[in-house]
Structure formats: C-alpha cells, structure tokens
Amino acid sequence: MAIFLTGSSGYLGSYLAAGLLREHSEQLSLLVRAKTEQEARERLWQSLQLHFDFPEFIEYANSRVRIFRGDLTAERFGLSDDEYRVLVDTTGSIVHCAASLNRKSERQCLNVNLRGSLEVIQLARRAQNRNGLRRYSHVSTVAVAGKRQDEIVKEDAAIDWSRSDYDPYARTKKFCEHMVHQLLPDVPHTIFRPAIVLGDSNRPETSQFDMVQAFDFLARLPVLPLRSHDRIDIVPANYVSKAIVAIHQKDAPAHGIYHLSSGENSQTYRELTDALAQAGGWRRPAYLPASSGAFSGLVNFLSNRYGGVAHGASLLKVFWPYLIWNTVFDNSRVVSELGEAPARFSTYGYPLLMFSRKNKFRYPAKPWPVGSAGNKPVRKMAEGVGA
Ligand SMILES: NC(=O)c1ccc[n+]([C@@H]2O[C@H](COP(=O)([O-])OP(=O)(O)OC[C@H]3O[C@@H](n4cnc5c(N)ncnc54)[C@H](OP(=O)(O)O)[C@@H]3O)[C@@H](O)[C@H]2O)c1
C-alpha cells in the first residue's frame, strides 16, 4: 500500500517526499498539478533537486513513485473514475501537506485549504472503508492559535474559538484541524503544527524565500522597531520533515498533536541580530520599539513601490503580526518523541541569508536534462494509474 502525499512540488512537501523515499520503503502516490505527465515529472524534479541529483531522482521516480495529476480544488481531484478508484484502492496512509499560504487571499485559502482538505478527508474516508487507513497526517500551522501576545502555547490549548485570527490562512487552517477531528474520528490521525519554517540547519540552500526576504529587509535596517528581548519561534525545514516522517511512520505516536517548533528554546531578536552581525562583520542594529507606528507607515509606503525592496516590504507587512506577538510554542512533545531538539536559527541563519542574497531570492533550479534516459516516458510515473 502507498502513502498518498500532497504538496510534494512545494518546499516542505519536497522534504517529506525525500525523507519517505530515503528512509522508508513504501510506494508514494503524489498529487501534482500539471497538464501533462512530463510537466508533472519536471515539476517534481524542480522541487526534489534540493534533495537528489538527477540519477537518484529518476531512480526513485521510476521505481517508487506514482503521480496522480490533480488539483485539490476539483471534485475527486479532477481524476478520472479509474484513476480515483486506483487511488482509493492503493492508499494505505495519507500525509496532507499542500495548502495555500497566501495570507492576503481569502478566496485561495477557502478553496485550497478548506475545499481541498475536505477532498483529502473524503479520500481518507473512502480508503478507510476500502482497506483501512493506517494514519492520516495533517500539516497545519502554529498560526491556528490566533491572536496572542507574550505567551507560551501548548498543543491542547492552541485552538480557542473565541479568539480572532490574524488572516484567512490562519482561520482556514484552524477549521481544517476541526474537520480532521470531526470527520475522521475512527482513523488514527496526527496534526503537525510547524512554527516559522526557515532554512535547513544542514545546508544554506533553500527553495522558499518569502520569510528570508522579509528577514533580509529587517537585517538591512540600522534601527529595528522591535523589542530586542522578544522571542521568535523559528524551526528548520529538515527538523520539521524529520519529525513528520518519523511520527507518521510510527505505529503508536504518543500524542495526536505536535508543535514542530523551537518552543522555550526560541531565540530573541537580540540573539539573532548579534549572531548575524558577528558572522557578517557588520554593525549591530539599535532597537526602538516605540517607532513601530512610523515603521508600519514606512513599510506601507515601500510596499507600494516596485523592485526588491518593495517586495521585501510587502512580505514584511504580511508577516508582521507573527513577528511582534512574542509567542512561542511548547515543543516538549516532539523533542521527547524524536530525542532531539531543533538547531537554533543563529547557528545556520547567516549561510541561509548569504545563499539567498547571492541568488537574488530565487532557487537556481537546474532544468530537466534533455536527452537523458529519464526523459523517456516511464510507465508507472507517466501513466498515473495501473502498474
Ligand atoms: N513554510 C512555513 O513557514 C510553514 C509554517 C507552518 C506551516 N506550514 C504548512 O506547511 C505546509 C507546506 O507549506 P510550504 O511552505 O511547503 O508551502 P509551498 O512551498 O507553497 O507548497 C505548497 C504546496 O501545495 C500545493 N498546492 C497548492 N494549491 C494546490 C492545489 N489547488 N492542488 C494541489 N496542490 C496544491 C502546491 O502545489 P503547486 O506547486 O502546484 O503550487 C505546493 O506543492 C502547508 O500546509 C503550510 O500551511 C508552512
């Protein structure tokens, strides 16, 4: 039986696909948005080259991966009856990672996060009725905790329906968790809530730049409109992925919900800027929290201009509520389950920033190697069904 994984063409999903392929032996069924089979393969290569060279990628792709070309927002993912039947018949467990992270678009969040998750849950129900589902793992976010200030939040206290949310993303992700609990009571399910996922503690490369660019904007300012002693909960993608893969594959994880975060070990802005200044040999910024009103005016002004600074400013505007909430997410469950804590951002933030600046906040993706053996249509991958 296969693991059905959504979001493998995205940042975290690529880590999950790579972890499941490298460390486990089950087949993977991947939902990929693409018009043709070759486009689906090329989109996967774009995301998975962060983890594999081409020969290793194509070897896994041909032997362990089945692509289902579909969209979360279409009924039964837009698959044909035959394809959908094969998907139900072969799904032994599910990791639902795909989502819209577009905090500005209520429409996208509603469609992808709510309608899309409902489609995945319906698949889970059908697979449960057909052969039984070993586990449903749902990638959520700590943003489901809603508006907070100066708190340490534990897993079971995060959802509080009387609180407001910062944006449509947080609101829809909160309701997704609710759907999982309500609609899959008889299926073993696990909710994973990553904090701010930023970089990889083992290497400088990343393929996701939004938050890095917001940080870059801040890192260039001589005066920061923040409280230097506020903590920010950042966790590297490799830790998040290691936790999801390991816990999804366990027979009986100890808990139903895990914060994938740095928790009480989260660092303060002062610690982060000191580490960056030391590594980069530049001046430490001053902190002037009282200037935050004027700062948001400046950010608004800049975000309406053009170019890299405007983009950094508009990203900062979107993430701002999460930068000033001084709230961290207790991670004792995942630390005890994995036997290790995540690396601290100060130990890997500088190489991440340098990689991102050098590449102008774009991943230098290698194209599909034309003429390679992997270019031939391969039955399992290319057909989506059968095999
Ligand atoms: N990154 C963070 O800091 C962070 C923090 C907390 C939680 N999370 C959670 O982690 C998960 C993954 O986030 P990420 O950072 O990896 O995001 P990402 O890089 O934007 O990836 C999103 C994935 O979802 C897929 N997707 C979006 N709409 C779809 C649709 N209609 N049909 C099928 N697939 C669709 C995308 O496919 P395409 O490639 O086709 O667009 C992509 O593979 C999300 O559930 C997010 O809420 C992330």
PDBQT file of the ligand as one rigid body, heavy atoms in Angstrom, charges set to zero:
ROOT
HETATM    1  N1  LIG A 401       6.604  27.380   5.290  1.00  0.00    +0.000 N 
HETATM    2  C1  LIG A 401       6.259  27.661   6.539  1.00  0.00    +0.000 C 
HETATM    3  O1  LIG A 401       6.880  28.518   7.209  1.00  0.00    +0.000 OA
HETATM    4  C2  LIG A 401       5.144  26.900   7.197  1.00  0.00    +0.000 A 
HETATM    5  C3  LIG A 401       4.912  27.129   8.559  1.00  0.00    +0.000 A 
HETATM    6  C4  LIG A 401       3.874  26.450   9.185  1.00  0.00    +0.000 A 
HETATM    7  C5  LIG A 401       3.107  25.555   8.469  1.00  0.00    +0.000 A 
HETATM    8  N2  LIG A 401       3.342  25.364   7.147  1.00  0.00    +0.000 N 
HETATM    9  C6  LIG A 401       2.483  24.404   6.428  1.00  0.00    +0.000 C 
HETATM   10  O2  LIG A 401       3.302  23.534   5.686  1.00  0.00    +0.000 OA
HETATM   11  C7  LIG A 401       2.623  23.109   4.505  1.00  0.00    +0.000 C 
HETATM   12  C8  LIG A 401       3.526  23.278   3.308  1.00  0.00    +0.000 C 
HETATM   13  O3  LIG A 401       3.938  24.624   3.217  1.00  0.00    +0.000 OA
HETATM   14  P1  LIG A 401       5.114  25.057   2.231  1.00  0.00    +0.000 P 
HETATM   15  O4  LIG A 401       5.836  26.132   2.920  1.00  0.00    +0.000 OA
HETATM   16  O5  LIG A 401       5.843  23.871   1.748  1.00  0.00    +0.000 OA
HETATM   17  O6  LIG A 401       4.266  25.702   1.029  1.00  0.00    +0.000 OA
HETATM   18  P2  LIG A 401       4.570  25.760  -0.518  1.00  0.00    +0.000 P 
HETATM   19  O7  LIG A 401       6.028  25.675  -0.803  1.00  0.00    +0.000 OA
HETATM   20  O8  LIG A 401       3.830  26.955  -1.025  1.00  0.00    +0.000 OA
HETATM   21  O9  LIG A 401       3.888  24.446  -1.113  1.00  0.00    +0.000 OA
HETATM   22  C9  LIG A 401       2.508  24.345  -1.224  1.00  0.00    +0.000 C 
HETATM   23  C10 LIG A 401       2.174  23.059  -1.937  1.00  0.00    +0.000 C 
HETATM   24  O10 LIG A 401       0.745  22.944  -2.019  1.00  0.00    +0.000 OA
HETATM   25  C11 LIG A 401       0.405  22.665  -3.362  1.00  0.00    +0.000 C 
HETATM   26  N3  LIG A 401      -0.903  23.173  -3.731  1.00  0.00    +0.000 N 
HETATM   27  C12 LIG A 401      -1.382  24.427  -3.560  1.00  0.00    +0.000 A 
HETATM   28  N4  LIG A 401      -2.597  24.517  -4.112  1.00  0.00    +0.000 NA
HETATM   29  C13 LIG A 401      -2.890  23.304  -4.628  1.00  0.00    +0.000 A 
HETATM   30  C14 LIG A 401      -3.997  22.781  -5.324  1.00  0.00    +0.000 A 
HETATM   31  N5  LIG A 401      -5.075  23.528  -5.614  1.00  0.00    +0.000 N 
HETATM   32  N6  LIG A 401      -3.975  21.484  -5.701  1.00  0.00    +0.000 NA
HETATM   33  C15 LIG A 401      -2.891  20.708  -5.444  1.00  0.00    +0.000 A 
HETATM   34  N7  LIG A 401      -1.798  21.152  -4.791  1.00  0.00    +0.000 NA
HETATM   35  C16 LIG A 401      -1.809  22.440  -4.396  1.00  0.00    +0.000 A 
HETATM   36  C17 LIG A 401       1.465  23.392  -4.184  1.00  0.00    +0.000 C 
HETATM   37  O11 LIG A 401       1.448  22.899  -5.495  1.00  0.00    +0.000 OA
HETATM   38  P3  LIG A 401       1.977  23.778  -6.728  1.00  0.00    +0.000 P 
HETATM   39  O12 LIG A 401       3.460  23.549  -6.751  1.00  0.00    +0.000 OA
HETATM   40  O13 LIG A 401       1.268  23.204  -7.885  1.00  0.00    +0.000 OA
HETATM   41  O14 LIG A 401       1.630  25.209  -6.451  1.00  0.00    +0.000 OA
HETATM   42  C18 LIG A 401       2.699  23.023  -3.386  1.00  0.00    +0.000 C 
HETATM   43  O15 LIG A 401       3.123  21.734  -3.703  1.00  0.00    +0.000 OA
HETATM   44  C19 LIG A 401       1.329  23.901   4.451  1.00  0.00    +0.000 C 
HETATM   45  O16 LIG A 401       0.279  23.087   4.913  1.00  0.00    +0.000 OA
HETATM   46  C20 LIG A 401       1.572  25.055   5.405  1.00  0.00    +0.000 C 
HETATM   47  O17 LIG A 401       0.367  25.512   5.967  1.00  0.00    +0.000 OA
HETATM   48  C21 LIG A 401       4.354  26.004   6.492  1.00  0.00    +0.000 A 
ENDROOT
TORSDOF 0
